[in-house]
Amino acid sequence: MNTDYWMNLDYIPKHVAMICDGNGRWAKKRGLPRSAGHLAGVNTVKEMTIECKKAGVKYLSLYGFSTENWKRPIKEVNYLMQLFVKFLLEWRQEAIENNIRFLHIGDLNGLPEKLIEEINKTILLTKDNDGMVCNIALNYGARSEIIRAIKRINDASQEDNTIIQSLNVENFNHYLDTQEQSDIDILIRTAGERRISNFLLWQIHNAYLWADKTFWPDFKVENLAVAFQDYNSYLMKQKV
């Protein structure tokens, strides 16, 4: 799908969130190890960041590794940590060239030192990019994010006791991992699942939920186009 297609849409979602599901099942279907599915999934991440940027999306949030994923076999977890490092090393030049700013959402505590180093380096090298923001959630859980936000509020209130009194729905956003970013417009989940899986619970309060049976490694721009078309149809119905 080329850029001209996106111009035919009346509404481009400002903030798109994606639960990138189905890597393991994609690999199993082909008689491959789960690691092959994760590796293939990285290519989809790269493609989706570029296509969302072309479409005019302002914020893209991708669910890479949840707090619950630590329960997976240690061999698979270790592979994923190494894969995330490799991804950042390879992708950040592409992000710079395409004016994409990278941000991490989630808890850095518990991640390998090398991965933290590459996360921080990628944040630094892309900080001046003013195109699309790409949030990649690593060691992320929405309930733990809300707890972190409460702790931040508590710390800030030690210096300014008016913070609690003035706290409301709007300024609470400032203490979340996504900070001043807009709420989610559309949440896309692949592999046929219809669960939120503890992803951006505060930010999706009014999001359009869209599920695709396609496994994440096979999710292409055509699938994204259908999601955006459905989102447009939904908004048009709301205006009737």
C-alpha positions as CSV (number, residue, x, y, z in Angstrom):
1,M,0.0,0.0,0.0
2,N,1.5,3.4,-0.9
3,T,1.2,6.7,0.8
4,D,-1.6,7.8,-1.6
5,Y,-3.9,5.3,0.0
6,W,-3.7,6.9,3.4
7,M,-4.6,10.2,1.9
8,N,-8.0,8.8,1.0
9,L,-9.0,8.2,4.6
10,D,-11.0,10.9,6.4
11,Y,-9.5,10.1,9.8
12,I,-6.0,8.9,10.7
13,P,-5.7,7.7,14.3
14,K,-3.4,9.9,16.2
15,H,-2.3,7.2,18.6
16,V,-2.2,3.6,17.5
17,A,-1.5,0.7,20.0
18,M,-0.6,-2.8,18.8
19,I,-0.5,-6.1,20.8
20,C,2.0,-8.0,18.7
21,D,0.7,-11.5,19.3
22,G,1.2,-14.9,17.5
23,N,5.0,-15.2,17.0
24,G,5.2,-18.6,18.6
25,R,2.1,-20.0,16.8
26,W,3.4,-18.7,13.5
27,A,6.6,-20.6,14.1
28,K,4.9,-23.8,15.3
29,K,2.7,-23.8,12.2
30,R,5.8,-24.0,10.1
31,G,7.6,-26.5,12.2
32,L,10.1,-23.9,13.4
33,P,11.4,-23.0,16.9
34,R,9.6,-20.2,18.7
35,S,12.7,-18.1,18.2
36,A,12.2,-18.0,14.5
37,G,8.7,-16.5,15.1
38,H,10.2,-13.8,17.3
39,L,12.8,-13.0,14.7
40,A,10.2,-12.8,12.0
41,G,8.1,-10.6,14.2
42,V,10.9,-8.0,14.5
43,N,10.6,-7.4,10.7
44,T,6.9,-6.6,11.2
45,V,7.8,-4.1,13.9
46,K,10.1,-2.3,11.5
47,E,7.5,-2.3,8.7
48,M,4.7,-1.1,10.9
49,T,6.7,1.8,12.3
50,I,7.4,3.0,8.7
51,E,3.9,2.5,7.5
52,C,2.3,4.3,10.5
53,K,4.7,7.2,10.0
54,K,3.7,7.4,6.3
55,A,0.1,7.3,7.3
56,G,0.5,10.3,9.6
57,V,0.2,8.5,12.9
58,K,1.7,10.7,15.7
59,Y,2.2,8.0,18.4
60,L,2.7,4.2,17.9
61,S,2.8,2.0,21.0
62,L,4.0,-1.6,20.5
63,Y,3.7,-4.3,23.1
64,G,7.1,-6.1,23.0
65,F,7.4,-7.9,26.4
66,S,5.0,-7.8,29.3
67,T,5.7,-8.3,33.0
68,E,3.9,-11.6,32.6
69,N,6.3,-12.8,29.9
70,W,9.0,-13.5,32.5
71,K,7.1,-16.7,33.2
72,R,8.2,-18.1,29.9
73,P,11.0,-20.6,29.7
74,I,14.3,-19.0,30.6
75,K,15.9,-19.9,27.2
76,E,13.2,-18.1,25.4
77,V,13.4,-15.0,27.7
78,N,17.1,-14.8,27.2
79,Y,16.7,-15.1,23.4
80,L,14.2,-12.3,23.5
81,M,16.4,-10.0,25.5
82,Q,19.3,-10.5,23.0
83,L,16.9,-10.0,20.1
84,F,15.7,-6.6,21.6
85,V,19.3,-5.5,21.8
86,K,19.9,-6.5,18.2
87,F,16.8,-4.8,17.1
88,L,17.7,-1.5,18.7
89,L,21.2,-1.6,17.2
90,E,19.8,-2.2,13.7
91,W,16.7,-0.1,13.9
92,R,17.9,3.1,15.4
93,Q,19.6,4.4,12.3
94,E,16.4,3.8,10.4
95,A,14.5,5.7,13.1
96,I,16.8,8.6,12.7
97,E,16.5,8.7,8.9
98,N,12.7,8.5,9.2
99,N,12.4,11.2,11.9
100,I,11.0,8.7,14.4
101,R,11.5,9.3,18.1
102,F,11.9,6.2,20.3
103,L,10.7,6.0,23.8
104,H,10.6,3.0,26.2
105,I,7.5,2.4,28.3
106,G,7.6,-0.1,31.2
107,D,10.0,-0.8,34.1
108,L,13.7,-0.7,33.3
109,N,14.4,-2.5,36.6
110,G,14.9,-6.2,35.9
111,L,16.0,-5.8,32.2
112,P,19.5,-6.9,31.3
113,E,22.2,-4.1,31.6
114,K,23.1,-4.3,27.9
115,L,19.4,-3.8,26.9
116,I,19.0,-0.9,29.3
117,E,22.2,0.6,27.7
118,E,20.8,0.3,24.2
119,I,17.4,1.6,25.2
120,N,18.9,4.7,26.7
121,K,21.3,5.2,23.8
122,T,18.4,5.0,21.3
123,I,16.3,7.4,23.3
124,L,19.2,9.9,23.3
125,L,20.0,9.6,19.6
126,T,16.4,10.1,18.5
127,K,15.3,12.7,21.1
128,D,15.4,15.5,18.6
129,N,13.2,13.7,16.0
130,D,9.9,15.5,15.8
131,G,8.0,13.0,13.6
132,M,6.2,10.0,14.9
133,V,6.9,8.8,18.5
134,C,7.4,5.0,18.7
135,N,6.8,3.6,22.2
136,I,8.1,0.1,22.7
137,A,6.8,-1.6,25.8
138,L,9.5,-3.8,27.4
139,N,8.8,-5.3,30.9
140,Y,5.5,-3.4,30.8
141,G,2.3,-4.0,32.7
142,A,-0.5,-1.4,32.9
143,R,-1.3,-2.0,36.5
144,S,2.4,-1.6,37.5
145,E,2.5,1.5,35.4
146,I,-0.4,3.0,37.4
147,I,1.4,2.1,40.6
148,R,4.6,3.8,39.3
149,A,2.5,6.9,38.5
150,I,1.1,7.0,42.0
151,K,4.6,6.8,43.4
152,R,5.7,9.7,41.2
153,I,2.8,11.7,42.4
154,N,3.7,10.9,46.0
155,D,7.3,12.0,45.4
156,A,6.3,15.2,43.7
157,S,3.8,16.0,46.4
158,Q,6.6,16.0,49.0
159,E,7.8,19.3,47.4
160,D,4.4,20.6,46.4
161,N,1.5,19.7,48.6
162,T,-1.0,21.2,46.2
163,I,-0.4,18.4,43.7
164,I,-2.8,16.0,45.3
165,Q,-5.5,18.6,45.7
166,S,-5.2,19.6,42.0
167,L,-4.9,16.0,40.7
168,N,-7.5,15.2,38.0
169,V,-8.0,12.9,35.0
170,E,-6.1,15.2,32.7
171,N,-2.9,15.9,34.7
172,F,-2.7,12.3,36.0
173,N,-1.5,11.5,32.4
174,H,1.7,13.4,33.2
175,Y,2.8,10.7,35.6
176,L,2.2,7.8,33.3
177,D,4.9,6.3,31.2
178,T,3.3,7.9,28.1
179,Q,3.2,11.3,29.9
180,E,1.8,14.0,27.7
181,Q,0.9,11.7,24.7
182,S,-2.7,11.5,23.6
183,D,-5.0,8.6,24.5
184,I,-5.2,5.6,22.3
185,D,-7.5,5.9,19.3
186,I,-7.3,2.3,18.1
187,L,-5.9,-0.8,19.8
188,I,-5.0,-3.5,17.3
189,R,-4.4,-7.1,18.4
190,T,-3.2,-9.9,16.1
191,A,-3.5,-13.7,16.2
192,G,-7.3,-13.7,16.8
193,E,-7.1,-13.0,20.6
194,R,-9.6,-10.6,22.1
195,R,-7.9,-9.7,25.4
196,I,-6.4,-6.4,26.5
197,S,-3.6,-8.3,28.4
198,N,-2.8,-5.5,30.8
199,F,-1.7,-3.1,28.1
200,L,-2.2,0.7,28.5
201,L,-5.4,0.3,30.6
202,W,-5.7,4.0,31.4
203,Q,-4.9,5.2,27.9
204,I,-7.4,2.9,26.1
205,H,-10.5,4.1,28.0
206,N,-12.1,5.2,24.8
207,A,-10.2,3.3,22.2
208,Y,-11.6,1.4,19.2
209,L,-10.7,-2.3,19.7
210,W,-9.8,-4.2,16.5
211,A,-8.7,-7.8,16.3
212,D,-7.1,-9.6,13.4
213,K,-6.7,-13.4,13.1
214,T,-3.3,-12.9,11.3
215,F,-0.2,-13.9,13.3
216,W,2.0,-10.9,14.0
217,P,4.9,-12.0,11.6
218,D,2.3,-12.1,8.7
219,F,0.7,-8.7,9.6
220,K,1.2,-6.4,6.6
221,V,0.3,-3.0,5.5
222,E,-2.9,-4.4,3.9
223,N,-4.0,-5.6,7.4
224,L,-3.2,-2.2,8.8
225,A,-5.2,-0.5,6.0
226,V,-8.3,-2.6,6.8
227,A,-7.9,-1.6,10.5
228,F,-7.8,2.0,9.6
229,Q,-10.8,1.7,7.2
230,D,-12.8,0.1,10.0
231,Y,-11.8,2.8,12.4
232,N,-13.0,5.4,9.8
233,S,-16.3,3.6,9.4
234,Y,-16.8,3.6,13.1
235,L,-16.1,7.3,13.4
236,M,-18.5,8.1,10.5
237,K,-21.3,6.1,12.2
238,Q,-20.8,8.1,15.4
239,K,-21.4,11.3,13.4
240,V,-24.7,10.1,11.9
